[in-house]
Amino acid sequence: MSNNHQFQRAYLHPRYWLTWLGLGCWWLLVMLPYPVIMWLGRQLGALMYRVGGYRKQIAEINLKLCFPDMDEQHRQQLLRDNFDSYGIAFFEVGMAWWWPTERLNKLIQLEGLEHIDALQGRGALLMAIHYTTLEIGASTLSSVRSIDGMYRPHKNAVYDYVQSKGRRVRDPAGVVYPREDVRGMFKALRQGRIIWYAPDQDYGRKQSVFANFFGVTAASVTATARFAKIGNAAVLPFSHVRLPNNQGYRVTVHAPLENFPTGDDVADAEIVNRKIEAFILEQPDQYMWVHRRFKTRPEGELRPYPLKKK
């Protein structure tokens, strides 16, 4: 676990000076007024859209697979809006890590805390998805309830340190677990902890079953049901969306999944996928469509994505 990620003198080595400079500029930008930040984010997103590249190709393919009946003009507008959301998210990550809690909470409509309080000490998975607002959502909730999380260590040690520190700034008691620390997560759930977990990505054949996702066969992780069963944990769906016209964010803890898990891996994956789909449809432009959601295919079926150019 990574709740003891401490500053090291090695982080001051000259090879990290550019990283520190970039982080300093980032910090300065996110201290600007919120409407200015939103405007800058949209400009950055428009630039990212124009530059395009491999990730844009992935997003286009995902949107065509998931929304085959959507007309091309509407789908292209959704793609442009999606890249605007990525640009905004760049600044929202800094807001989540560095804004004072009082400033951030002025932008938040927080709903559903009664579902956490009703746990009465029972552990729970906070079942989220990869919205572009995920850092805002997790940071908001951790300011009022103690939660743990999962993360993938960054290759840059300084960025990894800042990321870990930023994700725990509102809840020093919170722990961030590397994705591989399954044993630590089971233990935490049995001890009554709440753990942020997003089961909406393709983690490969070994950890998944094939289940329907927006009408497409997709490798869907079985870990949600496994954590719930072995950790004796509730599963609380968790959503967080950016509101229009600079109104801020709506962060919601939803009622726990009922009769879950069922004991059938495919049926459980379908239950999770239906909830993920419902969340995405609430604000499809704010979902991370750049992930290769359909890269793992059934035997004999080709991947829908082009090979990445080296």
Long-range contacts (C-beta under 8 A, 24 or more apart in sequence): 1-175, 1-176, 1-177, 1-178, 1-181, 1-184, 2-151, 2-153, 2-164, 2-175, 2-176, 2-177, 2-178, 3-168, 3-174, 3-175, 3-176, 5-160, 5-161, 5-164, 5-165, 7-161, 8-157, 8-161, 10-157, 11-157, 11-158, 11-161, 16-156, 16-157, 16-158, 19-156, 19-158, 19-159, 20-158, 23-158, 23-159, 23-162, 26-94, 27-94, 27-98, 29-91, 29-94, 30-91, 30-94, 30-95, 30-98, 30-99, 31-98, 34-107, 34-246, 35-246, 37-88, 37-91, 37-95, 38-88, 38-91, 38-246, 40-87, 40-91, 41-84, 41-87, 41-88, 41-89, 41-90, 41-91, 41-92, 42-84, 42-87, 42-88, 43-87, 44-86, 44-87, 44-88, 44-90, 45-83, 45-84, 45-85, 45-86, 45-87, 45-88, 46-80, 46-83, 46-84, 46-87, 47-87, 48-83, 48-86, 48-87, 49-79, 49-80, 49-83, 49-84, 54-306, 54-308, 54-309, 55-290, 56-83, 56-290, 57-305, 57-306, 58-289, 58-290, 58-291, 58-292, 58-305, 59-83, 59-289, 59-290, 61-304, 61-305, 62-289, 62-290, 62-291, 62-293, 62-294, 63-289, 65-214, 65-216, 65-294, 65-304, 66-213, 66-214, 66-215, 66-216, 67-214, 67-284, 68-215, 78-284, 78-285, 79-289, 81-285, 82-284, 82-285, 82-286, 82-287, 82-289, 84-285, 85-132, 85-242, 85-285, 85-286, 86-132, 86-290, 88-132, 88-242, 89-132, 89-133, 89-135, 92-132, 92-133, 92-135, 92-136, 92-242, 93-135, 93-166, 95-135, 95-136, 96-135, 96-136, 96-138, 96-139, 96-166, 96-167, 97-135, 97-139, 97-162, 97-163, 97-165, 97-166, 97-167, 97-169, 98-166, 98-169, 101-143, 101-170, 104-136, 104-139, 104-140, 104-143, 105-140, 105-143, 106-248, 107-247, 107-248, 107-249, 108-140, 108-248, 108-249, 108-250, 108-251, 109-243, 109-248, 109-249, 109-250, 109-251, 110-140, 110-141, 110-144, 110-251, 110-252, 111-250, 111-251, 111-252, 111-253, 112-252, 112-253, 112-254, 112-255, 113-144, 113-145, 113-253, 115-236, 115-253, 115-254, 115-255, 115-256, 116-145, 116-194, 116-236, 116-253, 119-192, 119-194, 119-234, 121-192, 122-192, 122-232, 122-233, 122-234, 123-188, 123-189, 123-190, 123-191, 123-192, 123-193, 123-194, 123-195, 123-231, 123-232, 123-233, 123-234, 124-189, 124-194, 124-195, 124-233, 124-234, 124-235, 124-236, 124-256, 125-189, 125-194, 125-195, 125-197, 125-224, 125-227, 125-228, 125-231, 125-233, 125-234, 125-235, 125-236, 126-194, 126-195, 126-196, 126-197, 126-236, 126-238, 126-253, 127-197, 127-198, 127-199, 127-224, 127-235, 127-236, 127-237, 127-238, 127-257, 127-272, 127-275, 128-196, 128-197, 128-198, 128-237, 128-238, 128-239, 128-240, 129-198, 129-200, 129-239, 129-276, 129-279, 129-280, 129-287, 130-198, 130-200, 130-201, 130-287, 130-288, 130-291, 131-239, 131-240, 131-241, 131-279, 131-283, 131-286, 131-287, 131-288, 132-242, 132-286, 132-287, 132-288, 133-240, 133-241, 133-242, 133-249, 133-286, 134-198, 134-240, 135-167, 136-240, 136-242, 136-249, 136-251, 137-238, 137-239, 137-240, 137-249, 137-251, 138-167, 138-196, 139-167, 139-169, 139-170, 140-240, 140-249, 140-251, 141-238, 141-251, 141-253, 142-167, 142-168, 142-170, 142-171, 142-174, 143-170, 143-171, 145-194, 146-171, 146-173, 146-174, 146-193, 146-194, 147-171, 147-174, 147-193, 147-194, 147-195, 147-196, 148-174, 148-175, 148-176, 148-177, 148-185, 148-188, 148-193, 148-194, 148-195, 148-196, 149-174, 149-175, 149-176, 149-177, 149-195, 149-196, 150-176, 150-177, 150-178, 150-179, 150-185, 150-195, 150-196, 150-197, 150-198, 151-176, 151-177, 151-178, 151-179, 152-178, 152-179, 153-178, 182-223, 185-227, 185-231, 186-227, 186-230, 186-231, 189-227, 189-231, 189-232, 189-233, 190-231, 190-232, 194-236, 195-227, 196-238, 197-223, 197-224, 197-227, 199-223, 199-224, 199-272, 199-276, 200-276, 200-293, 201-291, 201-293, 202-291, 202-292, 202-293, 202-294, 202-295, 202-296, 204-296, 205-296, 208-269, 208-296, 209-265, 209-266, 209-269, 210-266, 210-298, 211-266, 211-269, 211-270, 211-273, 212-270, 212-273, 213-273, 213-276, 213-277, 213-293, 214-277, 216-294, 217-297, 217-298, 217-301, 218-273, 218-293, 218-294, 218-296, 219-295, 219-296, 220-269, 220-270, 220-272, 220-273, 221-269, 222-265, 222-268, 222-269, 224-261, 224-268, 224-272, 225-260, 225-261, 225-262, 225-265, 225-268, 225-269, 225-272, 226-261, 228-260, 228-261, 229-261, 235-260, 237-275, 237-279, 239-279, 239-282, 241-282, 241-283, 241-286, 242-283, 242-286
